[in-house]
Amino acid sequence: MTANGANPFRISGTVVGEYFTDRAIEVKRIAAALSEPQAKLLVYGPRRMGKSSAIESAVRRLRRRGSPAVVVDLSTATALADVASRILQAAAGQLPSSWRDVVGDIVRHLRVGVTVVPDPATGHPTLFLDVGHRKAPLEEQRLTLAEALDAIDRLAADRERTIGVVLDEFQEIHRFGGEEAEWHLRGVIQRHKNVSYVLAGSRESLIGAMVQKNRASGRRVVELARSRTRDVIQLARAAFEIGRARGKLGASDVEEALDRVVDEEDEMLRAEWERRTALQQNVLRALAAREQKLFSESTRDRYGLRGSAYVAGALDGLIDADLVVKRADGEYEFDSPFMQRWVARHTLPDVGVLDVGLEPS
């Protein structure tokens, strides 16, 4: 029972304040994402599960702290130009009133035609894209959408603040813009340094298709990069660039991305190799070839590893140099998947091994 005796169970609209409960973790995570520069968070699930209320509660929490956040409802948009227009209107109406001439600043950052008109309810100026944008080719509408988001990123940079942007029912972009629009949106938000994004939606079948179509490639990123978060992110970024250029991403593209990273870091990896002793280099060769019995006579003969004590000493030195780690099962492996790939590509032919593939060790 509420303090005033009103029925505490609300079933219409968003629910906040004393009527909102049991989503503390979700609200905290959404608020954190919206206030962290370059953060991205996906929030999705069936309708009537409290997503919008959780988002509204998180946004209210941020605004109480003085952190700017914008919620853009895309549920009734039917064109990419509509999305751009909604973004501009939301920014004009929801950014802090203490920010002088927000609308004028946004317009100055735009390269597309807009109209500034007073909101009949508040009298405050708001923005509308010129109507011709809705009839433009899809490619041109994608550029218009990018312009709207870029303008917010520039505005945030000017104010030296992070602006949180919620794109509610964002899956509509895929529905009427297709896969190219989705990839384009990913590319746009990826480059922004002053805006954080929460992408929220309720059409699970469509969002599932958007997320799952790259599930195999996502697994491949983790398989090849293994347990180091930075390595996973570095490989994922390289794979993302390949996928963006081609409009799709497959598991084989992740393997190409791995080689791209290795090529980009060739000078550093080569210098690391050249700092090692000949014995350590031979141990690295054996590990790159996925030899399971480093101390066996046959492995030592093939890779010139001398006695077992020398092998153990070389491994200790490589562990101290953060090039090799000892797993819980007692086996050894490269700390970096990029160093492993470099050694396999550039040094295994010296011992007659031409292709060890890319399967995890």
C-alpha positions in Angstrom: 0.0 0.0 0.0 1.4 3.4 -0.9 1.5 6.3 1.5 -1.6 7.9 0.0 -3.6 4.7 -0.3 -3.4 4.6 -4.1 -3.2 1.2 -5.9 0.6 0.5 -6.2 0.2 -1.7 -9.3 0.5 0.4 -12.4 0.0 -1.3 -15.8 0.1 1.7 -18.3 3.0 3.8 -19.4 6.4 3.8 -17.9 6.6 3.1 -14.2 9.0 5.1 -12.0 9.5 6.2 -8.4 7.7 4.2 -5.8 5.8 2.2 -8.4 9.0 0.8 -9.9 10.8 -2.1 -8.3 12.9 -5.2 -8.7 15.2 -3.9 -11.4 18.0 -2.3 -9.3 20.8 -4.2 -11.1 19.5 -3.4 -14.5 19.0 0.3 -13.7 22.5 0.5 -12.3 24.0 -1.1 -15.4 22.1 1.1 -17.8 23.0 4.2 -15.9 26.7 3.2 -15.9 26.6 2.5 -19.7 25.0 5.8 -20.5 27.6 7.8 -18.4 30.7 6.0 -19.7 32.4 7.4 -22.8 32.1 5.1 -25.9 30.1 2.5 -23.9 27.5 0.3 -25.7 24.8 -1.8 -24.1 22.1 -3.9 -25.7 18.8 -4.2 -23.7 16.1 -6.5 -25.2 13.3 -8.8 -24.3 9.6 -9.2 -24.7 7.2 -6.3 -24.2 5.7 -5.5 -20.8 8.8 -6.7 -19.0 9.8 -3.3 -17.6 12.6 -2.3 -20.1 11.2 1.2 -20.8 10.7 1.8 -17.0 14.2 0.6 -16.2 15.6 2.9 -18.9 13.5 5.8 -17.7 14.6 5.3 -14.1 18.3 5.1 -15.2 17.9 8.3 -17.2 16.3 10.1 -14.3 19.1 9.0 -12.0 21.7 10.4 -14.5 19.8 13.7 -14.9 19.7 14.2 -11.1 23.4 13.9 -11.2 23.7 16.5 -14.0 24.7 13.9 -16.6 23.0 14.5 -20.0 21.0 11.6 -21.5 18.6 11.5 -24.5 15.9 8.8 -25.1 14.8 8.4 -28.7 11.7 6.4 -29.4 11.9 4.8 -32.9 8.7 2.6 -32.5 6.8 4.5 -35.2 9.6 5.4 -37.5 9.2 4.1 -41.1 12.3 5.4 -42.7 15.9 6.0 -41.8 15.3 9.8 -42.3 12.6 9.5 -39.6 15.2 8.0 -37.2 17.6 10.9 -37.9 14.7 13.4 -37.3 13.7 11.7 -34.0 17.3 11.9 -32.8 17.6 15.6 -33.5 14.2 16.3 -31.9 15.1 14.3 -28.8 18.4 16.0 -28.4 16.9 19.5 -28.9 14.2 18.8 -26.3 16.0 16.7 -23.7 19.5 18.0 -23.3 19.9 20.3 -20.2 18.2 23.6 -20.3 21.3 25.1 -18.8 23.1 24.4 -22.0 22.7 27.7 -23.8 21.5 27.5 -27.4 21.6 23.7 -27.8 19.5 23.8 -30.9 21.8 26.4 -32.5 24.9 24.4 -31.7 23.3 21.2 -33.2 22.4 23.1 -36.4 25.9 24.4 -36.7 27.3 20.9 -36.6 24.9 19.6 -39.3 25.5 19.4 -43.0 21.9 18.4 -43.9 18.9 20.7 -44.2 16.8 21.2 -41.2 14.0 23.5 -40.1 13.8 25.0 -36.6 10.3 25.5 -35.3 8.9 26.3 -31.8 7.3 23.4 -30.0 3.6 24.3 -29.6 3.5 22.8 -26.1 6.5 24.5 -24.6 7.5 27.2 -27.0 11.1 25.8 -27.1 12.7 25.5 -30.5 12.9 22.0 -32.0 14.4 20.5 -35.2 12.8 18.8 -38.2 14.6 17.4 -41.2 13.6 18.9 -44.5 10.8 16.6 -45.9 12.8 15.7 -48.9 15.1 13.4 -46.9 12.3 10.8 -46.5 12.2 10.3 -50.2 16.0 10.1 -50.7 17.7 6.8 -51.7 18.6 4.5 -48.8 22.3 5.3 -49.0 21.6 9.0 -48.7 19.3 8.4 -45.7 22.0 6.4 -44.0 24.4 9.3 -44.4 21.7 11.6 -42.9 21.3 9.3 -39.9 25.1 9.4 -39.4 25.0 13.2 -39.6 22.5 13.4 -36.8 24.5 11.2 -34.5 27.8 12.8 -35.5 26.3 16.2 -34.6 25.6 15.0 -31.1 29.1 13.6 -30.8 30.5 17.0 -31.9 28.2 18.8 -29.4 29.4 16.6 -26.6 33.0 17.2 -27.5 32.5 21.0 -27.5 30.9 20.8 -24.1 33.6 18.3 -22.8 30.8 16.0 -21.6 29.6 12.5 -22.4 26.0 12.3 -23.8 24.1 9.1 -23.2 21.8 8.2 -26.1 19.1 5.5 -25.9 17.7 4.2 -29.2 14.5 2.6 -28.1 13.1 -0.1 -30.5 16.3 0.3 -32.5 15.6 -2.9 -34.4 13.2 -0.9 -36.6 16.4 0.4 -38.3 17.0 -3.1 -39.6 13.3 -3.6 -40.6 13.1 -0.8 -43.0 16.8 -0.1 -43.7 18.0 -3.7 -44.1 21.3 -5.2 -43.0 23.4 -2.5 -44.7 21.7 0.1 -42.4 22.5 -2.0 -39.4 26.2 -2.3 -40.3 26.3 1.4 -41.0 24.8 2.2 -37.6 27.4 0.0 -35.9 30.2 1.8 -37.8 28.9 5.2 -36.8 28.5 4.5 -33.1 31.9 2.7 -33.1 33.7 5.9 -34.0 32.1 8.2 -31.5 34.3 9.1 -28.5 31.9 11.4 -26.6 28.6 9.5 -26.8 27.6 6.3 -25.1 24.7 4.1 -26.4 22.0 1.9 -25.1 20.2 0.0 -27.8 16.8 -1.2 -26.6 14.2 -3.3 -28.3 11.3 -5.7 -27.9 11.0 -7.5 -31.3 13.0 -10.6 -30.1 12.9 -12.5 -33.4 14.4 -9.6 -35.3 16.9 -8.7 -32.6 17.8 -12.4 -32.4 18.5 -12.5 -36.1 20.7 -9.3 -35.8 22.7 -10.8 -32.9 22.8 -14.4 -33.8 23.9 -14.1 -37.4 27.4 -13.2 -36.1 27.3 -15.7 -33.2 29.7 -18.1 -35.0 32.1 -15.3 -35.8 31.9 -14.1 -32.2 32.7 -17.6 -30.9 35.6 -17.7 -33.4 37.0 -14.4 -32.0 37.0 -15.9 -28.5 38.5 -19.2 -29.6 41.4 -17.5 -31.4 42.0 -14.7 -28.9 41.5 -16.9 -25.8 41.2 -15.5 -22.3 42.8 -12.1 -22.5 40.1 -9.4 -22.7 42.4 -7.0 -24.6 43.3 -9.6 -27.1 39.6 -10.5 -27.7 38.7 -6.8 -28.2 41.7 -6.2 -30.5 40.7 -9.1 -32.7 37.1 -8.2 -32.6 37.9 -4.7 -33.7 39.9 -6.0 -36.7 37.1 -8.4 -37.6 34.5 -5.7 -37.3 36.3 -3.5 -39.8 36.4 -6.5 -42.3 32.7 -7.1 -41.7 31.8 -3.5 -42.1 33.6 -3.3 -45.4 32.0 -6.5 -46.8 28.6 -6.0 -45.2 28.8 -9.4 -43.4 31.1 -11.3 -41.2 31.9 -15.0 -41.2 34.2 -17.2 -39.1 36.8 -17.2 -41.9 36.9 -13.4 -41.8 37.9 -13.6 -38.1 40.9 -15.7 -39.2 41.8 -13.1 -41.8 41.5 -10.5 -39.0 44.0 -12.4 -36.9 46.5 -12.2 -39.7 45.9 -8.5 -40.2 46.6 -7.8 -36.5 49.8 -9.9 -36.8 50.9 -7.9 -39.9 50.2 -4.6 -38.2 52.3 -5.6 -35.2 55.0 -7.3 -37.2 57.8 -4.9 -36.1 57.0 -5.3 -32.4 56.6 -9.1 -32.6 59.8 -9.5 -34.6 61.7 -7.4 -32.0 60.3 -9.6 -29.2 61.5 -12.7 -31.1 65.0 -11.2 -31.7 65.4 -10.5 -28.0 65.1 -14.3 -27.2 68.0 -16.7 -26.9 68.3 -19.4 -29.6 67.1 -22.0 -27.1 64.1 -19.9 -26.2 63.3 -19.3 -29.9 63.4 -23.1 -30.5 61.0 -23.6 -27.5 58.6 -21.0 -29.1 58.8 -22.9 -32.4 57.8 -26.1 -30.7 54.9 -24.4 -28.9 53.7 -22.8 -32.1 53.7 -26.2 -33.7 51.6 -27.4 -30.8 54.1 -30.0 -29.7 52.5 -31.7 -26.6 55.6 -33.3 -25.2 58.2 -30.6 -25.0 60.6 -32.7 -22.9 60.4 -35.8 -25.1 63.6 -36.9 -26.9 61.9 -36.7 -30.3 60.7 -33.1 -29.8 64.0 -32.0 -28.4 65.8 -33.6 -31.4 63.5 -31.9 -33.9 63.8 -28.4 -32.4 67.3 -28.5 -31.1 66.3 -28.2 -27.5 69.2 -30.0 -25.8 68.5 -31.5 -22.4 65.3 -31.3 -20.3 66.9 -29.0 -17.8 67.7 -26.5 -20.5 64.1 -26.7 -21.8 62.8 -26.0 -18.3 65.1 -23.0 -17.9 64.1 -21.6 -21.3 60.4 -22.0 -20.3 61.0 -20.1 -17.1 62.6 -17.3 -19.0 59.7 -17.1 -21.4 57.2 -17.1 -18.6 59.2 -14.2 -16.9 59.0 -12.3 -20.2 55.2 -12.8 -20.4 55.5 -14.7 -23.6 54.4 -18.1 -22.2 52.0 -19.2 -19.5 51.7 -22.5 -17.7 48.1 -23.8 -17.7 46.4 -25.5 -14.8 46.9 -28.9 -16.5 50.7 -28.4 -16.5 51.0 -27.7 -20.3 52.5 -24.6 -21.7 51.1 -22.1 -24.3 51.7 -18.7 -25.7 50.3 -15.8 -23.7 49.5 -13.9 -26.9 47.6 -15.4 -29.8 49.3 -12.8 -32.1 52.8 -13.8 -31.1 51.9 -17.5 -31.6 50.6 -16.8 -35.1 53.7 -14.7 -35.9 56.0 -17.5 -34.8 54.0 -20.1 -36.7 54.0 -18.0 -39.9 57.6 -16.8 -39.9 59.7 -19.4 -38.2 58.1 -22.9 -38.5 59.1 -23.3 -42.1 62.7 -23.3 -40.8 62.0 -26.8 -39.3 59.8 -28.1 -42.1 56.4 -27.2 -40.7 54.5 -25.3 -43.3 50.9 -25.1 -41.9 49.7 -25.7 -38.4 46.3 -24.1 -39.0 44.5 -21.8 -36.6 42.8 -24.2 -34.2 43.3 -23.2 -30.5 46.2 -24.9 -28.8 
